[in-house]
Amino acid sequence: MAGLVKYQGCPVPDTDKDGINDENDKCPTVPGLERYQGCPIPDTDGDGLNDEEDKCPQVAGRAADYGCPAVLFEAKKIQFATGKATLLPVSFTPLNKVVAFMKENPEVKIDVLGHTDNTGTDAVNEKLSQKRAEAVAQYFTKKGISADRISSKGFGSTEPIADNKTAAGRAQNRRTEFLFHR
């Protein structure tokens, strides 16, 4: 193999043996990937879960919680009056856990995402999911979380996580999700 004069006739070195020449490698002493210019997959929040696997890459969490804060899963306990955007009292405890987390982490922002099953028309479901997401956002602001840290979006029935052909599947699809970020 021919080398280069500046390397005394040797080929361009690849110190970390990742297949990316040191001249093009931004992390020449640590094996990495070409799409990260020779650096390892980033772990922006430093929680030990790389950003490609972390569902909350900007906020530290546990691997068991997919890299998200544990309060993310409180969203599964949020319930509304049937066909309405009225929060049921059973929702207050999990919502208060999220409020506490947000107060303890003032740099964190939250996206509230509303979803429905496919019962009803798309127009009705989209409007209902948006109103439910807004109801959760309003709950947070009433509890002292600044509105500029909260966004809300309804997706209607466009992003199911289970089969809408069964009652159990529809129940799973009627959900609120939280995304935390900085």
C-alpha positions in Angstrom: 0.0 0.0 0.0 1.4 3.4 -1.0 1.9 5.9 1.7 2.2 9.7 1.9 5.3 11.8 2.2 3.9 13.6 5.3 3.7 10.2 7.0 7.2 9.1 6.0 5.8 6.9 3.2 3.2 5.3 5.4 -0.6 5.4 4.8 -2.8 7.9 6.6 -3.1 6.6 10.2 -6.3 5.3 11.7 -5.2 5.4 15.4 -8.5 4.1 16.8 -8.9 1.4 14.0 -12.5 2.5 13.2 -11.9 2.6 9.5 -11.8 6.5 9.4 -8.5 8.1 8.6 -7.2 10.3 11.4 -7.2 13.2 9.0 -11.0 12.9 8.7 -11.7 11.6 12.2 -12.9 14.2 14.7 -12.3 11.6 17.5 -9.1 9.9 16.3 -8.4 8.1 19.6 -11.9 6.7 20.2 -13.6 4.3 17.7 -16.7 5.9 16.1 -18.9 6.0 13.1 -18.6 7.8 9.8 -21.9 9.6 10.2 -20.5 11.2 13.4 -17.2 12.1 11.7 -15.4 9.3 13.4 -16.9 9.9 16.9 -19.1 7.5 18.9 -22.8 7.9 18.9 -23.5 10.9 21.1 -25.1 10.8 24.5 -26.2 14.4 24.8 -27.7 14.1 28.2 -25.0 11.9 29.7 -27.4 9.2 31.0 -25.5 6.3 29.5 -28.0 5.7 26.7 -26.8 6.9 23.2 -29.0 9.4 21.4 -30.1 6.9 18.8 -31.7 4.8 21.4 -32.8 7.5 23.9 -36.4 8.7 23.5 -35.5 11.8 25.6 -31.9 12.6 24.4 -31.8 16.0 25.9 -33.0 15.1 29.4 -31.3 12.4 31.5 -33.3 9.3 32.4 -33.0 5.6 33.1 -32.3 3.0 30.5 -35.4 1.1 31.8 -37.4 4.1 30.9 -35.9 4.4 27.4 -33.7 7.3 28.6 -36.6 9.4 29.8 -37.4 10.7 33.2 -39.6 8.2 35.1 -42.5 10.7 35.2 -42.9 10.3 31.4 -44.8 7.1 32.1 -47.2 9.0 34.4 -48.9 10.1 31.1 -50.4 6.6 30.8 -52.5 7.3 33.9 -54.1 10.4 32.6 -57.9 10.0 32.0 -60.6 12.2 30.6 -64.4 12.2 30.6 -65.6 10.2 27.7 -65.6 12.2 24.5 -64.5 15.4 26.4 -61.3 17.2 27.3 -62.3 17.3 31.0 -59.6 15.7 33.2 -60.8 13.1 35.7 -59.6 13.5 39.3 -57.7 10.2 39.0 -55.3 12.2 36.7 -54.3 14.7 39.3 -51.7 12.6 41.2 -49.7 11.6 38.1 -50.0 15.2 36.7 -48.7 16.5 40.0 -45.6 14.2 39.7 -44.9 15.8 36.4 -45.3 19.3 37.8 -42.9 18.4 40.6 -40.4 17.2 38.1 -40.7 20.3 36.0 -40.2 22.5 39.1 -37.1 20.6 40.1 -35.7 20.9 36.5 -36.4 24.5 35.4 -34.4 24.1 32.2 -36.7 21.3 31.0 -39.5 21.9 28.6 -42.4 19.6 27.9 -44.4 18.7 24.8 -47.9 17.3 25.6 -49.1 15.0 22.8 -52.7 13.9 22.6 -54.0 10.8 20.8 -57.3 9.1 20.3 -58.5 5.8 18.9 -60.2 5.6 15.5 -63.8 5.8 16.9 -65.5 8.8 15.3 -64.4 11.0 12.4 -60.8 12.2 11.8 -61.9 15.8 12.3 -63.6 15.1 15.7 -60.6 13.0 16.9 -58.1 15.6 15.8 -60.0 18.4 17.6 -60.5 16.2 20.8 -56.9 15.2 21.0 -55.8 18.8 20.7 -58.2 19.9 23.4 -57.0 17.2 25.7 -53.4 18.1 25.2 -54.3 21.7 25.9 -56.2 20.7 29.0 -53.1 19.0 30.4 -50.9 22.1 29.4 -53.4 24.4 31.2 -53.3 22.1 34.3 -49.5 22.6 34.3 -49.7 26.4 34.0 -52.2 26.6 36.8 -49.7 24.7 39.0 -47.0 27.2 38.3 -45.2 25.9 35.2 -44.5 28.8 32.8 -46.5 28.5 29.5 -43.3 29.1 27.5 -42.0 25.7 28.7 -45.1 23.8 27.5 -46.4 23.0 24.0 -49.4 20.9 23.1 -50.4 19.1 20.0 -53.2 16.7 19.1 -52.6 13.9 16.6 -56.1 12.4 16.6 -56.0 8.8 15.6 -53.0 9.1 13.2 -50.4 7.5 15.4 -51.9 4.3 16.9 -49.7 2.1 19.1 -52.1 -0.8 19.2 -54.8 -2.4 17.0 -57.9 -0.3 16.8 -60.0 -3.5 16.0 -60.0 -4.5 19.7 -61.3 -2.7 22.8 -58.0 -3.2 24.5 -56.1 -1.7 21.5 -58.4 1.3 21.3 -57.9 1.9 25.0 -54.1 2.0 24.5 -54.5 4.4 21.6 -56.4 6.9 23.7 -53.4 8.3 25.4 -51.4 11.4 26.3 -47.6 11.4 25.9 -45.0 13.7 27.2 -41.7 14.6 25.5 -39.1 16.3 27.7 -36.3 18.5 26.2 -34.2 21.5 26.9 
